[in-house]
Amino acid sequence: NIYMETHSAQVGEIVDMLGANNIIKDDAPGASDVRIPFNLEYIAQSNPDMIFVSLMGDQEKTKSA
């Protein structure tokens, strides 16, 4: 599964510590959760300069998928 992480998630906190902007706003559907389902349209609409990706699990299996 692919998720976007909110400000309350560990990756969300790392993004904040790096001084970056998490595109998930407080009024986004599910923003009160730690993770929300990946939504390509939401990302495209936000038009971010870069995307921070964090992998969980076996990296080799993830790369081959």
Phi and psi restraints in degrees (range 20) as a CNS / XPLOR table:
assign (resid 1 and name C) (resid 2 and name N)
       (resid 2 and name CA) (resid 2 and name C) 1.0 -118.9 20.0 2
assign (resid 2 and name N) (resid 2 and name CA)
       (resid 2 and name C) (resid 3 and name N) 1.0 130.3 20.0 2
assign (resid 2 and name C) (resid 3 and name N)
       (resid 3 and name CA) (resid 3 and name C) 1.0 -128.6 20.0 2
assign (resid 3 and name N) (resid 3 and name CA)
       (resid 3 and name C) (resid 4 and name N) 1.0 160.2 20.0 2
assign (resid 3 and name C) (resid 4 and name N)
       (resid 4 and name CA) (resid 4 and name C) 1.0 -105.6 20.0 2
assign (resid 4 and name N) (resid 4 and name CA)
       (resid 4 and name C) (resid 5 and name N) 1.0 138.9 20.0 2
assign (resid 4 and name C) (resid 5 and name N)
       (resid 5 and name CA) (resid 5 and name C) 1.0 -101.4 20.0 2
assign (resid 5 and name N) (resid 5 and name CA)
       (resid 5 and name C) (resid 6 and name N) 1.0 135.5 20.0 2
assign (resid 5 and name C) (resid 6 and name N)
       (resid 6 and name CA) (resid 6 and name C) 1.0 -82.3 20.0 2
assign (resid 6 and name N) (resid 6 and name CA)
       (resid 6 and name C) (resid 7 and name N) 1.0 -179.0 20.0 2
assign (resid 6 and name C) (resid 7 and name N)
       (resid 7 and name CA) (resid 7 and name C) 1.0 -62.8 20.0 2
assign (resid 7 and name N) (resid 7 and name CA)
       (resid 7 and name C) (resid 8 and name N) 1.0 -25.7 20.0 2
assign (resid 7 and name C) (resid 8 and name N)
       (resid 8 and name CA) (resid 8 and name C) 1.0 -84.8 20.0 2
assign (resid 8 and name N) (resid 8 and name CA)
       (resid 8 and name C) (resid 9 and name N) 1.0 -5.8 20.0 2
assign (resid 8 and name C) (resid 9 and name N)
       (resid 9 and name CA) (resid 9 and name C) 1.0 -84.4 20.0 2
assign (resid 9 and name N) (resid 9 and name CA)
       (resid 9 and name C) (resid 10 and name N) 1.0 160.5 20.0 2
assign (resid 9 and name C) (resid 10 and name N)
       (resid 10 and name CA) (resid 10 and name C) 1.0 -59.1 20.0 2
assign (resid 10 and name N) (resid 10 and name CA)
       (resid 10 and name C) (resid 11 and name N) 1.0 -46.3 20.0 2
assign (resid 10 and name C) (resid 11 and name N)
       (resid 11 and name CA) (resid 11 and name C) 1.0 -65.5 20.0 2
assign (resid 11 and name N) (resid 11 and name CA)
       (resid 11 and name C) (resid 12 and name N) 1.0 -37.0 20.0 2
assign (resid 11 and name C) (resid 12 and name N)
       (resid 12 and name CA) (resid 12 and name C) 1.0 -60.4 20.0 2
assign (resid 12 and name N) (resid 12 and name CA)
       (resid 12 and name C) (resid 13 and name N) 1.0 -39.5 20.0 2
assign (resid 12 and name C) (resid 13 and name N)
       (resid 13 and name CA) (resid 13 and name C) 1.0 -67.4 20.0 2
assign (resid 13 and name N) (resid 13 and name CA)
       (resid 13 and name C) (resid 14 and name N) 1.0 -37.9 20.0 2
assign (resid 13 and name C) (resid 14 and name N)
       (resid 14 and name CA) (resid 14 and name C) 1.0 -62.7 20.0 2
assign (resid 14 and name N) (resid 14 and name CA)
       (resid 14 and name C) (resid 15 and name N) 1.0 -43.5 20.0 2
assign (resid 14 and name C) (resid 15 and name N)
       (resid 15 and name CA) (resid 15 and name C) 1.0 -58.0 20.0 2
assign (resid 15 and name N) (resid 15 and name CA)
       (resid 15 and name C) (resid 16 and name N) 1.0 -45.2 20.0 2
assign (resid 15 and name C) (resid 16 and name N)
       (resid 16 and name CA) (resid 16 and name C) 1.0 -61.7 20.0 2
assign (resid 16 and name N) (resid 16 and name CA)
       (resid 16 and name C) (resid 17 and name N) 1.0 -43.5 20.0 2
assign (resid 16 and name C) (resid 17 and name N)
       (resid 17 and name CA) (resid 17 and name C) 1.0 -63.1 20.0 2
assign (resid 17 and name N) (resid 17 and name CA)
       (resid 17 and name C) (resid 18 and name N) 1.0 -31.9 20.0 2
assign (resid 17 and name C) (resid 18 and name N)
       (resid 18 and name CA) (resid 18 and name C) 1.0 -77.9 20.0 2
assign (resid 18 and name N) (resid 18 and name CA)
       (resid 18 and name C) (resid 19 and name N) 1.0 -5.1 20.0 2
assign (resid 18 and name C) (resid 19 and name N)
       (resid 19 and name CA) (resid 19 and name C) 1.0 80.2 20.0 2
assign (resid 19 and name N) (resid 19 and name CA)
       (resid 19 and name C) (resid 20 and name N) 1.0 15.1 20.0 2
assign (resid 19 and name C) (resid 20 and name N)
       (resid 20 and name CA) (resid 20 and name C) 1.0 -90.0 20.0 2
assign (resid 20 and name N) (resid 20 and name CA)
       (resid 20 and name C) (resid 21 and name N) 1.0 172.0 20.0 2
assign (resid 20 and name C) (resid 21 and name N)
       (resid 21 and name CA) (resid 21 and name C) 1.0 -106.2 20.0 2
assign (resid 21 and name N) (resid 21 and name CA)
       (resid 21 and name C) (resid 22 and name N) 1.0 122.4 20.0 2
assign (resid 21 and name C) (resid 22 and name N)
       (resid 22 and name CA) (resid 22 and name C) 1.0 -80.3 20.0 2
assign (resid 22 and name N) (resid 22 and name CA)
       (resid 22 and name C) (resid 23 and name N) 1.0 124.5 20.0 2
assign (resid 22 and name C) (resid 23 and name N)
       (resid 23 and name CA) (resid 23 and name C) 1.0 -70.7 20.0 2
assign (resid 23 and name N) (resid 23 and name CA)
       (resid 23 and name C) (resid 24 and name N) 1.0 -13.8 20.0 2
assign (resid 23 and name C) (resid 24 and name N)
       (resid 24 and name CA) (resid 24 and name C) 1.0 -78.6 20.0 2
assign (resid 24 and name N) (resid 24 and name CA)
       (resid 24 and name C) (resid 25 and name N) 1.0 108.6 20.0 2
assign (resid 24 and name C) (resid 25 and name N)
       (resid 25 and name CA) (resid 25 and name C) 1.0 -83.6 20.0 2
assign (resid 25 and name N) (resid 25 and name CA)
       (resid 25 and name C) (resid 26 and name N) 1.0 160.1 20.0 2
assign (resid 25 and name C) (resid 26 and name N)
       (resid 26 and name CA) (resid 26 and name C) 1.0 -60.8 20.0 2
assign (resid 26 and name N) (resid 26 and name CA)
       (resid 26 and name C) (resid 27 and name N) 1.0 -23.5 20.0 2
assign (resid 26 and name C) (resid 27 and name N)
       (resid 27 and name CA) (resid 27 and name C) 1.0 -95.7 20.0 2
assign (resid 27 and name N) (resid 27 and name CA)
       (resid 27 and name C) (resid 28 and name N) 1.0 5.5 20.0 2
assign (resid 27 and name C) (resid 28 and name N)
       (resid 28 and name CA) (resid 28 and name C) 1.0 -68.7 20.0 2
assign (resid 28 and name N) (resid 28 and name CA)
       (resid 28 and name C) (resid 29 and name N) 1.0 145.0 20.0 2
assign (resid 28 and name C) (resid 29 and name N)
       (resid 29 and name CA) (resid 29 and name C) 1.0 -56.3 20.0 2
assign (resid 29 and name N) (resid 29 and name CA)
       (resid 29 and name C) (resid 30 and name N) 1.0 123.9 20.0 2
assign (resid 29 and name C) (resid 30 and name N)
       (resid 30 and name CA) (resid 30 and name C) 1.0 84.1 20.0 2
assign (resid 30 and name N) (resid 30 and name CA)
       (resid 30 and name C) (resid 31 and name N) 1.0 6.3 20.0 2
assign (resid 30 and name C) (resid 31 and name N)
       (resid 31 and name CA) (resid 31 and name C) 1.0 -62.6 20.0 2
assign (resid 31 and name N) (resid 31 and name CA)
       (resid 31 and name C) (resid 32 and name N) 1.0 -17.3 20.0 2
assign (resid 31 and name C) (resid 32 and name N)
       (resid 32 and name CA) (resid 32 and name C) 1.0 -79.1 20.0 2
assign (resid 32 and name N) (resid 32 and name CA)
       (resid 32 and name C) (resid 33 and name N) 1.0 -10.5 20.0 2
assign (resid 32 and name C) (resid 33 and name N)
       (resid 33 and name CA) (resid 33 and name C) 1.0 -86.6 20.0 2
assign (resid 33 and name N) (resid 33 and name CA)
       (resid 33 and name C) (resid 34 and name N) 1.0 170.5 20.0 2
assign (resid 33 and name C) (resid 34 and name N)
       (resid 34 and name CA) (resid 34 and name C) 1.0 -75.7 20.0 2
assign (resid 34 and name N) (resid 34 and name CA)
       (resid 34 and name C) (resid 35 and name N) 1.0 -41.9 20.0 2
assign (resid 34 and name C) (resid 35 and name N)
       (resid 35 and name CA) (resid 35 and name C) 1.0 -130.1 20.0 2
assign (resid 35 and name N) (resid 35 and name CA)
       (resid 35 and name C) (resid 36 and name N) 1.0 145.6 20.0 2
assign (resid 35 and name C) (resid 36 and name N)
       (resid 36 and name CA) (resid 36 and name C) 1.0 -125.5 20.0 2
assign (resid 36 and name N) (resid 36 and name CA)
       (resid 36 and name C) (resid 37 and name N) 1.0 152.8 20.0 2
assign (resid 36 and name C) (resid 37 and name N)
       (resid 37 and name CA) (resid 37 and name C) 1.0 -57.0 20.0 2
assign (resid 37 and name N) (resid 37 and name CA)
       (resid 37 and name C) (resid 38 and name N) 1.0 142.7 20.0 2
assign (resid 37 and name C) (resid 38 and name N)
       (resid 38 and name CA) (resid 38 and name C) 1.0 -58.2 20.0 2
assign (resid 38 and name N) (resid 38 and name CA)
       (resid 38 and name C) (resid 39 and name N) 1.0 135.8 20.0 2
assign (resid 38 and name C) (resid 39 and name N)
       (resid 39 and name CA) (resid 39 and name C) 1.0 -139.1 20.0 2
assign (resid 39 and name N) (resid 39 and name CA)
       (resid 39 and name C) (resid 40 and name N) 1.0 102.6 20.0 2
assign (resid 39 and name C) (resid 40 and name N)
       (resid 40 and name CA) (resid 40 and name C) 1.0 -61.5 20.0 2
assign (resid 40 and name N) (resid 40 and name CA)
       (resid 40 and name C) (resid 41 and name N) 1.0 -37.6 20.0 2
assign (resid 40 and name C) (resid 41 and name N)
       (resid 41 and name CA) (resid 41 and name C) 1.0 -63.4 20.0 2
assign (resid 41 and name N) (resid 41 and name CA)
       (resid 41 and name C) (resid 42 and name N) 1.0 -39.9 20.0 2
assign (resid 41 and name C) (resid 42 and name N)
       (resid 42 and name CA) (resid 42 and name C) 1.0 -63.4 20.0 2
assign (resid 42 and name N) (resid 42 and name CA)
       (resid 42 and name C) (resid 43 and name N) 1.0 -42.1 20.0 2
assign (resid 42 and name C) (resid 43 and name N)
       (resid 43 and name CA) (resid 43 and name C) 1.0 -65.5 20.0 2
assign (resid 43 and name N) (resid 43 and name CA)
       (resid 43 and name C) (resid 44 and name N) 1.0 -45.6 20.0 2
assign (resid 43 and name C) (resid 44 and name N)
       (resid 44 and name CA) (resid 44 and name C) 1.0 -61.9 20.0 2
assign (resid 44 and name N) (resid 44 and name CA)
       (resid 44 and name C) (resid 45 and name N) 1.0 -40.7 20.0 2
assign (resid 44 and name C) (resid 45 and name N)
       (resid 45 and name CA) (resid 45 and name C) 1.0 -65.6 20.0 2
assign (resid 45 and name N) (resid 45 and name CA)
       (resid 45 and name C) (resid 46 and name N) 1.0 -35.5 20.0 2
assign (resid 45 and name C) (resid 46 and name N)
       (resid 46 and name CA) (resid 46 and name C) 1.0 -75.7 20.0 2
assign (resid 46 and name N) (resid 46 and name CA)
       (resid 46 and name C) (resid 47 and name N) 1.0 -22.8 20.0 2
assign (resid 46 and name C) (resid 47 and name N)
       (resid 47 and name CA) (resid 47 and name C) 1.0 50.4 20.0 2
assign (resid 47 and name N) (resid 47 and name CA)
       (resid 47 and name C) (resid 48 and name N) 1.0 58.8 20.0 2
assign (resid 47 and name C) (resid 48 and name N)
       (resid 48 and name CA) (resid 48 and name C) 1.0 -71.6 20.0 2
assign (resid 48 and name N) (resid 48 and name CA)
       (resid 48 and name C) (resid 49 and name N) 1.0 153.2 20.0 2
assign (resid 48 and name C) (resid 49 and name N)
       (resid 49 and name CA) (resid 49 and name C) 1.0 -72.4 20.0 2
assign (resid 49 and name N) (resid 49 and name CA)
       (resid 49 and name C) (resid 50 and name N) 1.0 -33.1 20.0 2
assign (resid 49 and name C) (resid 50 and name N)
       (resid 50 and name CA) (resid 50 and name C) 1.0 -150.7 20.0 2
assign (resid 50 and name N) (resid 50 and name CA)
       (resid 50 and name C) (resid 51 and name N) 1.0 163.1 20.0 2
assign (resid 50 and name C) (resid 51 and name N)
       (resid 51 and name CA) (resid 51 and name C) 1.0 -124.2 20.0 2
assign (resid 51 and name N) (resid 51 and name CA)
       (resid 51 and name C) (resid 52 and name N) 1.0 126.8 20.0 2
assign (resid 51 and name C) (resid 52 and name N)
       (resid 52 and name CA) (resid 52 and name C) 1.0 -92.2 20.0 2
assign (resid 52 and name N) (resid 52 and name CA)
       (resid 52 and name C) (resid 53 and name N) 1.0 122.6 20.0 2
assign (resid 52 and name C) (resid 53 and name N)
       (resid 53 and name CA) (resid 53 and name C) 1.0 -114.3 20.0 2
assign (resid 53 and name N) (resid 53 and name CA)
       (resid 53 and name C) (resid 54 and name N) 1.0 132.6 20.0 2
assign (resid 53 and name C) (resid 54 and name N)
       (resid 54 and name CA) (resid 54 and name C) 1.0 -123.8 20.0 2
assign (resid 54 and name N) (resid 54 and name CA)
       (resid 54 and name C) (resid 55 and name N) 1.0 124.2 20.0 2
assign (resid 54 and name C) (resid 55 and name N)
       (resid 55 and name CA) (resid 55 and name C) 1.0 -97.3 20.0 2
assign (resid 55 and name N) (resid 55 and name CA)
       (resid 55 and name C) (resid 56 and name N) 1.0 144.3 20.0 2
assign (resid 55 and name C) (resid 56 and name N)
       (resid 56 and name CA) (resid 56 and name C) 1.0 -125.9 20.0 2
assign (resid 56 and name N) (resid 56 and name CA)
       (resid 56 and name C) (resid 57 and name N) 1.0 140.5 20.0 2
assign (resid 56 and name C) (resid 57 and name N)
       (resid 57 and name CA) (resid 57 and name C) 1.0 97.9 20.0 2
assign (resid 57 and name N) (resid 57 and name CA)
       (resid 57 and name C) (resid 58 and name N) 1.0 -159.0 20.0 2
assign (resid 57 and name C) (resid 58 and name N)
       (resid 58 and name CA) (resid 58 and name C) 1.0 -74.5 20.0 2
assign (resid 58 and name N) (resid 58 and name CA)
       (resid 58 and name C) (resid 59 and name N) 1.0 112.4 20.0 2
assign (resid 58 and name C) (resid 59 and name N)
       (resid 59 and name CA) (resid 59 and name C) 1.0 -64.6 20.0 2
assign (resid 59 and name N) (resid 59 and name CA)
       (resid 59 and name C) (resid 60 and name N) 1.0 -37.4 20.0 2
assign (resid 59 and name C) (resid 60 and name N)
       (resid 60 and name CA) (resid 60 and name C) 1.0 -65.8 20.0 2
assign (resid 60 and name N) (resid 60 and name CA)
       (resid 60 and name C) (resid 61 and name N) 1.0 -42.0 20.0 2
assign (resid 60 and name C) (resid 61 and name N)
       (resid 61 and name CA) (resid 61 and name C) 1.0 -64.6 20.0 2
assign (resid 61 and name N) (resid 61 and name CA)
       (resid 61 and name C) (resid 62 and name N) 1.0 -38.2 20.0 2
assign (resid 61 and name C) (resid 62 and name N)
       (resid 62 and name CA) (resid 62 and name C) 1.0 -65.1 20.0 2
assign (resid 62 and name N) (resid 62 and name CA)
       (resid 62 and name C) (resid 63 and name N) 1.0 -43.2 20.0 2
assign (resid 62 and name C) (resid 63 and name N)
       (resid 63 and name CA) (resid 63 and name C) 1.0 -63.5 20.0 2
assign (resid 63 and name N) (resid 63 and name CA)
       (resid 63 and name C) (resid 64 and name N) 1.0 -36.2 20.0 2
assign (resid 63 and name C) (resid 64 and name N)
       (resid 64 and name CA) (resid 64 and name C) 1.0 -81.1 20.0 2
assign (resid 64 and name N) (resid 64 and name CA)
       (resid 64 and name C) (resid 65 and name N) 1.0 -14.1 20.0 2
